[in-house]
Amino acid sequence: MIDLEIPKKFVPLVKQAAGLADEVFRPISRKYDLAEHEYPRELDLMSAVIDGLSDSGASQGAGARTTSGGGSTEPAGVGAGSHRSKPKETVNGSNLSSVLSIMQTCRGDVGLTLSLPRQGLGNAAIAAVANDEQKQRYGSKWAAMAITEPDTGSDSGAIRTTATKDGDEYVLNGEKIFVTSGERAELVVVWATLDRSLGKRAIKSFVVRRDNPGLKLVRLEHKLGIRASDTAAFSLDNCRVPADDLLGDPEIRTEGGFGGAMQTFDNTRPLVAAMAVGLTRASLDLTTDLLAEAGIRADPAAPAHTQPYAAARLLQMEADYEAAYLLTLRAAWMADNGKPNSMQASMAKAKAGRTCVDVALTCVQLCGATGYAETELLEKWARDSKILDIFEGTQQIQLLVVARRLLELSSSELR
């Protein structure tokens, strides 16, 4: 069973992540919000610290150097016919450590967290579907992930970028937009189709080196929030990649072919949920302090209707925060323990994303002029919050995934 306490082996990691948020990210947060697209040089040192944690076995990221949450963690000898012979070991692994540390760093700044070298969403994609040789080969690289296209947003199965086999290479052609860390990363995990006529079944992901001449940077996007993180648009023009840079199984499967690529989201959605949980925590903490200075304090032991509106609203938001926090822990823990977590990952992402936006905007409202001004980070957090309800699958897509799982309907049956 999942333990709601932070595992002892992760306590030092969580403390270091909290220190990073408070001592490094917060002081430079406004600087890089204003200096959009400028690389935060302070993160180079942080990357070295994270590498040290990885070497010690307390890695933050669910990247290529870690073990994928998709495989079975069941001890030898414990199977369907022998489940009573030995209790199954509970694993607290890279997915849980990732969400716990990301919750802390995103109390400091979401954009800076996304800008940490070698901790990109593409790394989680590699961890989800790459074979052992590929994980070893890409383990020290920083990978971005390119899924969204100009005419293809939430429907990943409608991807138009093509991958055509040519000898021992694939030739990629198409466009990708909203690629987080696309300019800075060393690798880009590109989703493409081997055959458009086969729909989702032919979707595969390919690792493309950032210096590949066929991968051309079109522009960097100007955004509402997470401005410290670069967001790129690319064109792929006869972009040739070695055949062994196709992640996972190269065969088009009649059944479940898209599942391998979609397993990426089972790993990354809890990470995005963790980002939302961290930003929610930051907004609540600062608002609680600011209201306390004004003489308003929430009392969890008193009925909400007996307290000022601001205090009652804080209590309500704290409850929503706890729900998002626990859903996120469950999704990550299931991944670590080899349990199918697609529905739980979408539940966590949906709840955390919606809660984050609601809390951040409400905190701006409760703090009045102080919340709206740049003297505090509340207005920035309100801008940052919206993307956490959009990327890695919008709120609507998450609810659709959950509904399909609960009703046991396919994507063609419930659209």
MARTORDREN-798939 format. One record per residue: x, y, z of N, C-alpha, C in turn; residue number from 1; residue in three letters. Coordinates in steps of 0.1 Angstrom, whole numbers, m for minus. Example, Ala and Ser with C-alpha at 12.3 -4.5 7.8 and 13.67 -1.06 7.14 Angstrom:
% MARTORDREN-798939
PT   n_x   n_y   n_z  ca_x  ca_y  ca_z   c_x   c_y   c_z resi resn
PT   132   m57    78   123   m45    78   132   m33    78    1  Ala
PT   128   m22    71   137   m11    71   129     0    79    2  Ser
END
This chain:
% MARTORDREN-798939
PT   n_x   n_y   n_z  ca_x  ca_y  ca_z   c_x   c_y   c_z resi resn
PT     8   m12     0     0     0     0     9    13     0    1  Met
PT     4    23    m6    11    36    m6    12    42     8    2  Ile
PT    23    47    11    25    53    24    25    68    22    3  Asp
PT    16    75    29    14    90    27    26    98    33    4  Leu
PT    34    92    40    46    99    45    57    99    34    5  Glu
PT    65   110    34    76   110    24    86    99    28    6  Ile
PT    90    90    19   100    80    23   112    85    28    7  Pro
PT   118    79    38   130    85    45   141    87    35    8  Lys
PT   143    78    25   154    79    16   153    92     7    9  Lys
PT   140    97     6   138   109    m3   138   122     5   10  Phe
PT   139   121    18   138   134    27   150   143    23   11  Val
PT   162   138    22   173   148    18   171   154     5   12  Pro
PT   166   147    m5   163   152   m18   152   163   m18   13  Leu
PT   142   160   m10   131   170    m9   136   183    m2   14  Val
PT   144   181     8   150   193    15   159   201     6   15  Lys
PT   167   194    m2   176   201   m12   167   208   m23   16  Gln
PT   157   202   m27   148   208   m37   141   220   m31   17  Ala
PT   137   220   m19   131   231   m12   141   243   m11   18  Ala
PT   153   239    m7   164   249    m7   166   256   m20   19  Gly
PT   166   248   m30   168   253   m44   157   263   m47   20  Leu
PT   144   260   m44   133   269   m47   134   282   m39   21  Ala
PT   138   281   m26   138   293   m18   150   302   m20   22  Asp
PT   162   295   m22   174   303   m22   179   306   m36   23  Glu
PT   175   299   m46   180   301   m60   169   306   m69   24  Val
PT   158   298   m70   147   301   m79   140   314   m76   25  Phe
PT   135   315   m64   127   327   m60   135   340   m63   26  Arg
PT   147   341   m59   155   354   m61   156   358   m75   27  Pro
PT   157   348   m85   159   352   m99   146   350  m107   28  Ile
PT   135   347  m101   123   344  m108   118   356  m116   29  Ser
PT   117   367  m110   113   379  m117   122   383  m128   30  Arg
PT   135   381  m126   146   385  m136   144   378  m149   31  Lys
PT   141   365  m148   140   357  m161   126   357  m166   32  Tyr
PT   116   361  m158   103   364  m164   103   376  m173   33  Asp
PT   111   386  m169   112   398  m177   122   396  m189   34  Leu
PT   132   388  m187   142   386  m197   139   373  m205   35  Ala
PT   127   373  m211   122   360  m218   132   356  m228   36  Glu
PT   134   342  m228   143   335  m238   158   336  m234   37  His
PT   162   344  m224   175   344  m219   178   332  m210   38  Glu
PT   189   325  m213   192   313  m206   196   316  m192   39  Tyr
PT   190   310  m181   194   312  m167   207   305  m164   40  Pro
PT   218   312  m165   231   307  m162   233   301  m148   41  Arg
PT   225   306  m139   225   300  m125   222   285  m125   42  Glu
PT   215   280  m135   211   267  m135   222   257  m138   43  Leu
PT   233   261  m144   244   252  m147   249   246  m135   44  Asp
PT   251   254  m124   255   248  m111   245   239  m106   45  Leu
PT   232   242  m107   222   233  m102   222   220  m109   46  Met
PT   225   220  m122   226   208  m130   237   199  m124   47  Ser
PT   248   205  m120   259   197  m115   254   191  m101   48  Ala
PT   247   198   m93   242   193   m81   233   181   m83   49  Val
PT   224   182   m93   214   172   m97   222   159  m102   50  Ile
PT   232   161  m110   240   150  m114   247   143  m102   51  Asp
PT   251   151   m92   256   144   m80   246   136   m73   52  Gly
PT   234   141   m73   223   133   m66   220   120   m74   53  Leu
PT   221   121   m87   219   110   m96   229    99   m93   54  Ser
PT   242   103   m92   253    94   m89   251    87   m76   55  Asp
PT   245    95   m67   243    89   m53   231    80   m52   56  Ser
PT   223    80   m63   211    71   m63   199    78   m58   57  Gly
PT   199    91   m56   187    99   m52   184   109   m63   58  Ala
PT   182   104   m75   180   112   m87   166   119   m86   59  Ser
PT   166   131   m91   154   139   m92   145   135  m104   60  Gln
PT   151   134  m115   143   133  m127   139   119  m131   61  Gly
PT   128   118  m137   123   105  m143   129   104  m157   62  Ala
PT   141   107  m159   147   108  m172   153    95  m177   63  Gly
PT   161    96  m188   166    84  m194   175    76  m186   64  Ala
PT   181    82  m176   190    75  m168   183    67  m157   65  Arg
PT   170    69  m155   163    62  m145   155    50  m151   66  Thr
PT   150    42  m142   142    30  m146   128    34  m149   67  Thr
PT   123    30  m161   109    33  m165    99    28  m155   68  Ser
PT    88    35  m153    78    30  m144    69    20  m151   69  Gly
PT    71    18  m164    62     9  m171    64    m6  m169   70  Gly
PT    76    m9  m164    79   m23  m163    75   m29  m150   71  Gly
PT    74   m42  m149    70   m48  m136    81   m48  m126   72  Ser
PT    78   m45  m114    87   m45  m103    85   m56   m93   73  Thr
PT    77   m66   m98    73   m77   m89    85   m86   m86   74  Glu
PT    88   m90   m74   100   m98   m71    98  m112   m77   75  Pro
PT   110  m118   m80   110  m131   m86   102  m141   m78   76  Ala
PT    94  m149   m84    87  m160   m77    73  m155   m73   77  Gly
PT    70  m142   m75    57  m138   m71    49  m135   m84   78  Val
PT    39  m143   m87    31  m142   m99    17  m145   m96   79  Gly
PT     9  m146  m107    m5  m148  m106    m8  m161   m98   80  Ala
PT     0  m171   m99    m3  m183   m92     4  m185   m78   81  Gly
PT    12  m175   m74    19  m176   m62    18  m164   m53   82  Ser
PT     7  m156   m54     6  m144   m47     5  m145   m32   83  His
PT     2  m157   m27     2  m158   m13    15  m163    m7   84  Arg
PT    24  m167   m15    36  m173   m10    46  m162    m4   85  Ser
PT    44  m150    m9    54  m140    m5    48  m126    m7   86  Lys
PT    48  m117     2    42  m104     0    50   m96   m10   87  Pro
PT    42   m89   m18    49   m81   m29    56   m69   m23   88  Lys
PT    68   m66   m27    76   m55   m22    70   m42   m28   89  Glu
PT    69   m32   m19    64   m19   m24    77   m11   m28   90  Thr
PT    76    m5   m39    87     3   m45    84    18   m45   91  Val
PT    93    25   m39    93    40   m40   105    44   m49   92  Asn
PT   102    47   m61   113    48   m71   114    62   m77   93  Gly
PT   119    63   m90   122    75   m96   109    84   m99   94  Ser
PT    98    77  m101    86    85  m104    82    93   m91   95  Asn
PT    82    86   m80    78    93   m67    88   103   m63   96  Leu
PT   101   100   m65   111   110   m61   110   122   m70   97  Ser
PT   106   120   m83   105   131   m92    94   141   m88   98  Ser
PT    82   135   m85    71   144   m82    73   151   m69   99  Val
PT    79   145   m59    82   151   m46    92   163   m48  100  Leu
PT   102   161   m56   112   172   m57   106   183   m66  101  Ser
PT    99   179   m77    93   189   m86    83   198   m78  102  Ile
PT    75   192   m69    66   200   m61    74   211   m54  103  Met
PT    86   208   m49    93   218   m42    99   228   m51  104  Gln
PT   106   224   m62   112   234   m71   102   243   m77  105  Thr
PT    90   238   m79    80   247   m85    73   256   m75  106  Cys
PT    76   254   m63    73   265   m53    81   277   m56  107  Arg
PT    92   275   m62   101   286   m66    98   292   m79  108  Gly
PT    98   283   m89    95   288  m103    93   276  m112  109  Asp
PT    82   276  m119    79   265  m129    88   266  m141  110  Val
PT    89   278  m146    98   280  m158   112   276  m156  111  Gly
PT   117   279  m145   131   276  m142   133   261  m139  112  Leu
PT   122   254  m133   122   240  m132   123   233  m146  113  Thr
PT   115   238  m155   115   233  m168   128   235  m176  114  Leu
PT   136   245  m171   148   249  m178   160   241  m172  115  Ser
PT   158   233  m162   170   225  m157   175   216  m167  116  Leu
PT   188   217  m171   194   208  m181   192   193  m177  117  Pro
PT   190   185  m188   188   171  m187   177   166  m178  118  Arg
PT   167   175  m176   155   171  m169   143   174  m177  119  Gln
PT   144   173  m190   133   177  m199   122   166  m199  120  Gly
PT   110   170  m205    99   161  m206   103   150  m216  121  Leu
PT   112   153  m226   117   143  m235   124   132  m228  122  Gly
PT   131   135  m217   138   125  m209   128   115  m203  123  Asn
PT   117   120  m199   106   111  m193   100   102  m205  124  Ala
PT    99   108  m217    95   100  m228   104    89  m231  125  Ala
PT   117    92  m231   127    81  m234   126    70  m223  126  Ile
PT   124    75  m210   123    65  m200   111    56  m201  127  Ala
PT   100    61  m207    88    54  m209    89    43  m219  128  Ala
PT    95    46  m231    94    36  m242   107    31  m248  129  Val
PT   118    37  m244   131    33  m250   135    19  m245  130  Ala
PT   143    13  m253   149     0  m248   162     3  m240  131  Asn
PT   167    m7  m234   179    m5  m225   190     1  m231  132  Asp
PT   193    m3  m244   205     3  m251   202    18  m253  133  Glu
PT   190    22  m257   187    36  m260   188    44  m247  134  Gln
PT   183    38  m236   184    46  m223   198    48  m219  135  Lys
PT   207    38  m222   221    40  m219   227    51  m228  136  Gln
PT   223    51  m241   229    60  m250   225    74  m248  137  Arg
PT   213    76  m244   207    90  m242   208    94  m227  138  Tyr
PT   213    86  m219   212    89  m204   218   102  m200  139  Gly
PT   228   107  m206   234   120  m202   230   132  m210  140  Ser
PT   220   130  m218   215   141  m227   203   148  m222  141  Lys
PT   201   160  m227   189   168  m223   179   167  m235  142  Trp
PT   167   161  m233   158   159  m243   145   167  m242  143  Ala
PT   141   174  m252   128   180  m253   118   171  m260  144  Ala
PT   105   174  m260    95   165  m266    87   173  m275  145  Met
PT    85   169  m288    78   176  m298    66   167  m303  146  Ala
PT    54   171  m298    42   164  m302    33   173  m310  147  Ile
PT    30   185  m304    19   194  m310    23   199  m323  148  Thr
PT    13   200  m332    15   206  m346     5   217  m348  149  Glu
PT     7   225  m358    m2   236  m361   m17   232  m363  150  Pro
PT   m19   221  m368   m33   216  m371   m37   204  m361  151  Asp
PT   m28   201  m352   m30   190  m343   m27   194  m329  152  Thr
PT   m37   196  m321   m34   200  m307   m36   188  m298  153  Gly
PT   m48   187  m291   m50   177  m281   m51   163  m287  154  Ser
PT   m54   162  m300   m56   148  m306   m43   144  m312  155  Asp
PT   m35   138  m303   m21   133  m307   m22   123  m318  156  Ser
PT   m33   115  m319   m34   105  m329   m36   110  m343  157  Gly
PT   m38   124  m344   m40   130  m357   m27   136  m362  158  Ala
PT   m16   132  m357    m3   138  m361     0   136  m376  159  Ile
PT     5   147  m382     7   147  m397    22   145  m400  160  Arg
PT    31   148  m391    45   146  m394    48   132  m398  161  Thr
PT    54   130  m409    56   116  m414    71   111  m412  162  Thr
PT    72    98  m411    85    92  m410    85    80  m420  163  Ala
PT    94    82  m430    95    72  m441   108    64  m440  164  Thr
PT   107    51  m440   119    43  m439   127    44  m453  165  Lys
PT   140    46  m451   148    47  m463   162    40  m459  166  Asp
PT   162    27  m462   174    19  m458   175    18  m443  167  Gly
PT   186    22  m438   188    21  m423   185    35  m417  168  Asp
PT   177    43  m423   173    56  m418   158    58  m419  169  Glu
PT   153    68  m411   140    73  m413   141    87  m418  170  Tyr
PT   132    91  m427   132   105  m432   119   112  m426  171  Val
PT   121   122  m418   110   129  m411   107   142  m418  172  Leu
PT    94   145  m420    89   157  m426    77   162  m419  173  Asn
PT    76   175  m416    65   180  m409    68   193  m401  174  Gly
PT    59   197  m392    61   209  m384    57   205  m369  175  Glu
PT    64   211  m360    61   210  m346    62   223  m339  176  Lys
PT    52   226  m330    51   238  m323    51   235  m308  177  Ile
PT    53   246  m300    52   245  m285    61   234  m280  178  Phe
PT    73   234  m284    83   224  m279    91   231  m267  179  Val
PT    88   226  m255    94   231  m243   109   228  m243  180  Thr
PT   117   238  m241   132   236  m241   137   232  m254  181  Ser
PT   130   235  m265   134   231  m278   147   236  m283  182  Gly
PT   149   249  m280   162   255  m285   174   250  m276  183  Glu
PT   172   248  m264   183   245  m255   187   231  m254  184  Arg
PT   177   222  m256   180   208  m254   189   202  m265  185  Ala
PT   196   191  m261   205   184  m270   198   175  m280  186  Glu
PT   186   170  m275   178   160  m283   164   165  m283  187  Leu
PT   157   161  m294   142   164  m294   135   151  m298  188  Val
PT   126   146  m289   118   134  m292   106   138  m300  189  Val
PT   106   134  m313    96   138  m323    86   127  m325  190  Val
PT    74   130  m323    63   121  m326    59   122  m341  191  Trp
PT    59   110  m348    56   110  m362    49    98  m366  192  Ala
PT    42    98  m378    35    86  m382    42    78  m393  193  Thr
PT    42    65  m392    48    57  m403    38    55  m415  194  Leu
PT    25    57  m412    15    56  m422     3    63  m418  195  Asp
PT     0    74  m425   m12    82  m421   m25    75  m422  196  Arg
PT   m26    66  m431   m38    58  m433   m42    49  m422  197  Ser
PT   m32    46  m413   m34    37  m402   m38    44  m389  198  Leu
PT   m38    57  m389   m42    65  m378   m32    63  m366  199  Gly
PT   m38    62  m354   m29    61  m342   m19    50  m341  200  Lys
PT   m23    39  m347   m15    27  m347    m1    29  m352  201  Arg
PT     1    38  m361    13    40  m368    22    51  m362  202  Ala
PT    17    57  m351    25    68  m344    37    62  m337  203  Ile
PT    48    68  m339    61    64  m332    68    76  m328  204  Lys
PT    77    75  m319    86    86  m314   100    83  m318  205  Ser
PT   107    94  m322   120    93  m328   129   104  m320  206  Phe
PT   141   100  m317   151   109  m311   159   116  m322  207  Val
PT   158   129  m322   165   137  m332   175   146  m325  208  Val
PT   187   146  m330   197   155  m324   194   169  m328  209  Arg
PT   196   178  m318   193   192  m320   201   198  m332  210  Arg
PT   213   193  m335   221   198  m345   219   192  m359  211  Asp
PT   208   183  m360   205   177  m372   201   188  m382  212  Asn
PT   207   188  m394   204   199  m404   190   199  m409  213  Pro
PT   183   187  m407   169   187  m412   159   192  m402  214  Gly
PT   164   195  m389   156   200  m379   159   215  m378  215  Leu
PT   149   223  m382   152   238  m383   143   246  m374  216  Lys
PT   150   254  m366   143   263  m356   136   274  m364  217  Leu
PT   122   275  m362   115   285  m369   114   297  m361  218  Val
PT   110   296  m348   109   307  m339   108   303  m325  219  Arg
PT   110   312  m316   107   310  m302    94   318  m298  220  Leu
PT    85   311  m291    72   317  m288    73   327  m276  221  Glu
PT    65   338  m277    63   347  m266    50   343  m259  222  His
PT    51   341  m246    41   334  m238    35   343  m227  223  Lys
PT    24   338  m222    17   344  m211    25   342  m198  224  Leu
PT    30   329  m196    37   325  m184    49   317  m188  225  Gly
PT    55   311  m177    67   303  m178    77   308  m188  226  Ile
PT    80   321  m187    88   328  m197   103   324  m196  227  Arg
PT   107   319  m184   121   315  m183   124   303  m191  228  Ala
PT   113   295  m195   115   283  m203   113   287  m218  229  Ser
PT   122   283  m226   121   285  m240   111   276  m247  230  Asp
PT   103   281  m256    93   273  m262    94   275  m277  231  Thr
PT    98   264  m284   102   265  m298    92   260  m308  232  Ala
PT    93   264  m321    86   259  m332    97   254  m342  233  Ala
PT    95   242  m347   104   236  m356    98   231  m369  234  Phe
PT   106   231  m380   102   224  m392   111   212  m394  235  Ser
PT   106   201  m399   114   190  m402   114   188  m417  236  Leu
PT   125   190  m424   126   190  m439   136   179  m443  237  Asp
PT   130   168  m447   139   156  m450   149   154  m440  238  Asn
PT   144   154  m427   153   152  m415   156   137  m414  239  Cys
PT   169   133  m416   172   119  m416   178   115  m402  240  Arg
PT   172   104  m397   177    99  m384   179    84  m385  241  Val
PT   189    79  m378   192    65  m379   180    56  m374  242  Pro
PT   178    45  m380   167    36  m377   167    32  m362  243  Ala
PT   179    31  m356   179    27  m342   176    39  m332  244  Asp
PT   172    51  m338   167    62  m330   152    62  m329  245  Asp
PT   145    52  m335   131    51  m332   130    44  m318  246  Leu
PT   122    50  m310   121    45  m296   112    33  m295  247  Leu
PT   116    23  m289   108    11  m287   106     3  m299  248  Gly
PT    94    m3  m301    91   m13  m311    89    m6  m325  249  Asp
PT    97    m9  m335    95    m3  m348    83    m8  m356  250  Pro
PT    77   m19  m352    66   m26  m359    53   m19  m357  251  Glu
PT    44   m18  m367    31   m13  m366    22   m24  m361  252  Ile
PT    16   m23  m349     8   m33  m343    m7   m30  m346  253  Arg
PT   m14   m41  m349   m28   m39  m352   m36   m35  m339  254  Thr
PT   m31   m41  m328   m38   m37  m315   m27   m31  m306  255  Glu
PT   m31   m20  m300   m22   m14  m290   m10    m7  m295  256  Gly
PT    m9    m5  m308     3     1  m314     6    15  m308  257  Gly
PT    m5    23  m306    m3    36  m301     0    37  m286  258  Phe
PT    m2    25  m279    m1    25  m265    13    28  m260  259  Gly
PT    23    23  m268    37    25  m265    41    40  m264  260  Gly
PT    36    47  m275    39    62  m275    31    68  m263  261  Ala
PT    18    64  m261    10    70  m251    15    68  m237  262  Met
PT    23    57  m235    28    54  m222    37    66  m217  263  Gln
PT    42    74  m227    49    86  m223    41    94  m213  264  Thr
PT    28    96  m217    19   105  m209    17    99  m195  265  Phe
PT    17    86  m193    16    80  m180    27    84  m171  266  Asp
PT    39    87  m177    51    91  m169    51   106  m167  267  Asn
PT    47   114  m178    49   128  m177    37   136  m171  268  Thr
PT    25   130  m172    13   137  m166    15   139  m151  269  Arg
PT    19   129  m143    22   131  m129    32   142  m126  270  Pro
PT    42   143  m135    52   153  m134    46   167  m135  271  Leu
PT    37   169  m145    31   182  m147    21   184  m135  272  Val
PT    14   174  m131     6   176  m119    14   180  m107  273  Ala
PT    26   175  m106    35   179   m95    39   194   m96  274  Ala
PT    41   198  m108    44   213  m110    32   221  m106  275  Met
PT    20   217  m109     8   224  m105     6   224   m90  276  Ala
PT     9   213   m84     8   212   m69    18   221   m62  277  Val
PT    30   222   m68    40   231   m62    37   245   m63  278  Gly
PT    31   249   m75    27   263   m76    15   267   m68  279  Leu
PT     6   257   m66    m5   259   m57     0   261   m43  280  Thr
PT     9   253   m38    14   255   m25    21   268   m23  281  Arg
PT    28   273   m33    35   286   m32    24   297   m30  282  Ala
PT    14   296   m39     4   307   m38    m4   307   m25  283  Ser
PT    m7   295   m20   m14   294    m7    m5   300     5  284  Leu
PT     8   296     5    16   300    15    18   315    16  285  Asp
PT    21   321     4    23   336     4    10   343     7  286  Leu
PT    m1   338     2   m14   345     5   m18   344    20  287  Thr
PT   m15   332    26   m18   330    40   m10   340    48  288  Thr
PT     3   342    44    12   352    52     7   366    50  289  Asp
PT     3   370    38    m1   383    35   m15   386    42  290  Leu
PT   m24   377    42   m36   379    50   m34   379    65  291  Leu
PT   m24   372    69   m21   372    84   m16   386    88  292  Ala
PT    m8   392    79    m3   406    82   m15   416    83  293  Glu
PT   m26   412    76   m38   421    76   m48   417    87  294  Ala
PT   m44   407    95   m52   403   107   m62   392   103  295  Gly
PT   m61   386    92   m70   375    88   m63   362    89  296  Ile
PT   m68   353    97   m62   339    99   m73   329    98  297  Arg
PT   m71   319    90   m81   308    89   m79   299   101  298  Ala
PT   m91   294   105   m91   284   117   m98   271   112  299  Asp
PT   m90   261   110   m95   248   105  m105   242   114  300  Pro
PT  m105   246   127  m113   240   137  m127   247   138  301  Ala
PT  m128   258   132  m141   266   133  m149   264   120  302  Ala
PT  m162   264   121  m171   264   109  m167   275    99  303  Pro
PT  m167   272    86  m163   282    76  m172   294    76  304  Ala
PT  m185   292    79  m195   303    78  m193   313    90  305  His
PT  m185   309   100  m182   319   111  m170   327   109  306  Thr
PT  m163   325    98  m150   331    95  m152   341    84  307  Gln
PT  m142   351    83  m143   360    71  m142   352    58  308  Pro
PT  m147   358    47  m147   351    34  m133   347    31  309  Tyr
PT  m123   355    32  m110   352    28  m104   340    35  310  Ala
PT  m107   339    48  m103   328    57  m110   315    52  311  Ala
PT  m123   316    50  m131   304    45  m126   299    32  312  Ala
PT  m123   309    23  m118   305    10  m105   298    11  313  Arg
PT   m96   303    19   m83   296    21   m85   281    25  314  Leu
PT   m94   279    35   m97   265    39  m102   256    28  315  Leu
PT  m110   262    19  m115   254     8  m104   251    m2  316  Gln
PT   m95   261    m4   m84   259   m14   m74   249    m8  317  Met
PT   m72   249     5   m63   239    11   m68   225     9  318  Glu
PT   m82   223    10   m87   210     8   m85   206    m7  319  Ala
PT   m87   215   m16   m84   211   m30   m70   208   m33  320  Asp
PT   m61   215   m26   m47   213   m27   m44   198   m22  321  Tyr
PT   m49   195   m11   m46   181    m5   m51   170   m15  322  Glu
PT   m62   172   m21   m67   163   m31   m58   161   m43  323  Ala
PT   m53   172   m48   m44   172   m59   m31   166   m55  324  Ala
PT   m26   169   m44   m14   163   m39   m14   148   m38  325  Tyr
PT   m25   143   m32   m26   128   m30   m28   121   m43  326  Leu
PT   m36   127   m52   m38   121   m65   m25   120   m72  327  Leu
PT   m16   130   m71    m3   130   m78     6   119   m72  328  Thr
PT     6   118   m59    14   108   m53    10    94   m57  329  Leu
PT    m3    92   m58    m8    79   m61    m4    75   m76  330  Arg
PT    m5    84   m85    m2    81   m99    13    78  m100  331  Ala
PT    21    85   m93    36    83   m94    39    69   m87  332  Ala
PT    33    67   m76    36    54   m68    32    42   m77  333  Trp
PT    20    43   m84    16    32   m92    26    30  m104  334  Met
PT    31    40  m109    41    39  m120    53    31  m115  335  Ala
PT    58    35  m103    70    29   m97    67    14   m94  336  Asp
PT    55    10   m92    52    m3   m88    46   m12   m99  337  Asn
PT    48    m7  m112    43   m14  m123    29   m16  m125  338  Gly
PT    21    m7  m119     6    m8  m120     1     2  m131  339  Lys
PT    m8    m3  m140   m13     6  m150   m19    19  m143  340  Pro
PT   m14    30  m148   m18    43  m141   m24    53  m150  341  Asn
PT   m28    49  m162   m32    59  m172   m44    68  m167  342  Ser
PT   m54    61  m161   m65    69  m155   m61    77  m143  343  Met
PT   m53    72  m135   m48    79  m123   m39    91  m127  344  Gln
PT   m31    89  m137   m23   100  m142   m31   112  m147  345  Ala
PT   m42   108  m155   m51   118  m160   m59   125  m149  346  Ser
PT   m63   117  m139   m70   123  m127   m61   133  m120  347  Met
PT   m49   129  m118   m40   138  m111   m37   151  m119  348  Ala
PT   m35   150  m132   m33   161  m140   m45   170  m141  349  Lys
PT   m57   164  m142   m69   172  m143   m72   180  m130  350  Ala
PT   m71   173  m119   m73   179  m106   m63   190  m103  351  Lys
PT   m50   186  m104   m40   196  m101   m40   208  m110  352  Ala
PT   m42   206  m123   m42   217  m132   m53   227  m129  353  Gly
PT   m65   221  m127   m77   230  m124   m75   237  m111  354  Arg
PT   m70   230  m101   m68   236   m88   m58   247   m88  355  Thr
PT   m47   245   m96   m37   254   m97   m42   268  m102  356  Cys
PT   m49   267  m113   m54   279  m119   m64   286  m110  357  Val
PT   m73   279  m104   m83   284   m95   m76   291   m83  358  Asp
PT   m67   284   m77   m60   289   m65   m52   302   m68  359  Val
PT   m44   301   m79   m36   312   m82   m44   325   m85  360  Ala
PT   m55   324   m93   m63   335   m96   m70   340   m83  361  Leu
PT   m75   331   m75   m82   335   m63   m72   342   m53  362  Thr
PT   m60   338   m52   m50   344   m43   m47   358   m48  363  Cys
PT   m47   360   m61   m45   374   m66   m57   383   m61  364  Val
PT   m69   377   m62   m81   384   m58   m81   387   m43  365  Gln
PT   m78   377   m35   m78   379   m21   m68   390   m16  366  Leu
PT   m57   391   m23   m47   400   m19   m48   414   m25  367  Cys
PT   m58   416   m33   m61   429   m39   m50   435   m47  368  Gly
PT   m47   448   m44   m37   455   m52   m23   448   m50  369  Ala
PT   m20   442   m39    m8   435   m37    m7   423   m45  370  Thr
PT   m18   416   m47   m18   404   m55   m16   407   m70  371  Gly
PT   m21   419   m74   m20   423   m89    m7   429   m92  372  Tyr
PT     0   434   m83    13   442   m85    25   433   m87  373  Ala
PT    35   438   m92    48   430   m94    57   431   m82  374  Glu
PT    51   437   m71    59   437   m59    60   423   m52  375  Thr
PT    50   414   m56    50   400   m51    49   391   m64  376  Glu
PT    51   378   m62    51   369   m73    37   363   m76  377  Leu
PT    27   368   m69    14   362   m71     8   364   m85  378  Leu
PT    10   376   m91     5   378  m104    13   370  m114  379  Glu
PT    26   368  m112    34   359  m121    29   345  m120  380  Lys
PT    26   340  m108    22   326  m106     8   324  m113  381  Trp
PT     0   335  m112   m13   334  m119   m11   332  m134  382  Ala
PT    m1   339  m140     1   337  m154     8   324  m157  383  Arg
PT    16   319  m148    23   306  m150    13   295  m149  384  Asp
PT     3   296  m141    m6   285  m138   m13   280  m150  385  Ser
PT   m17   288  m159   m26   284  m170   m20   273  m179  386  Lys
PT    m7   273  m181    m1   263  m190    m2   249  m183  387  Ile
PT    m2   249  m170    m2   236  m163   m16   229  m165  388  Leu
PT   m26   236  m169   m39   230  m172   m40   227  m187  389  Asp
PT   m30   230  m195   m30   228  m209   m21   218  m214  390  Ile
PT    m8   220  m211     2   211  m218     2   197  m212  391  Phe
PT     7   187  m220     6   173  m217    m8   168  m216  392  Glu
PT   m17   175  m224   m31   171  m225   m40   181  m217  393  Gly
PT   m49   187  m224   m57   198  m217   m67   191  m207  394  Thr
PT   m73   200  m199   m82   196  m189   m93   187  m195  395  Gln
PT   m98   191  m207  m109   184  m213  m104   170  m218  396  Gln
PT   m92   169  m223   m87   156  m227   m85   147  m215  397  Ile
PT   m80   152  m204   m79   144  m192   m92   138  m187  398  Gln
PT  m102   146  m187  m116   141  m183  m121   131  m193  399  Leu
PT  m118   133  m205  m122   123  m215  m115   109  m213  400  Leu
PT  m102   110  m210   m94    98  m207  m100    90  m195  401  Val
PT  m103    98  m185  m109    92  m172  m122    86  m175  402  Val
PT  m131    93  m183  m144    88  m186  m143    75  m194  403  Ala
PT  m134    74  m204  m132    62  m212  m128    50  m203  404  Arg
PT  m119    53  m193  m115    42  m184  m126    37  m175  405  Arg
PT  m133    47  m170  m144    43  m160  m155    36  m167  406  Leu
PT  m158    40  m180  m169    34  m187  m165    22  m196  407  Leu
PT  m151    20  m196  m146     9  m204  m150    10  m219  408  Glu
PT  m148    23  m224  m151    25  m238  m138    29  m245  409  Leu
PT  m137    26  m258  m126    30  m266  m127    44  m271  410  Ser
PT  m116    49  m277  m116    63  m281  m126    65  m293  411  Ser
PT  m128    55  m301  m138    56  m311  m152    56  m306  412  Ser
PT  m154    49  m294  m168    48  m288  m171    61  m280  413  Glu
PT  m161    68  m275  m164    80  m267  m154    90  m271  414  Leu
PT  m159   100  m279  m150   110  m285  m152   124  m278  415  Arg
END
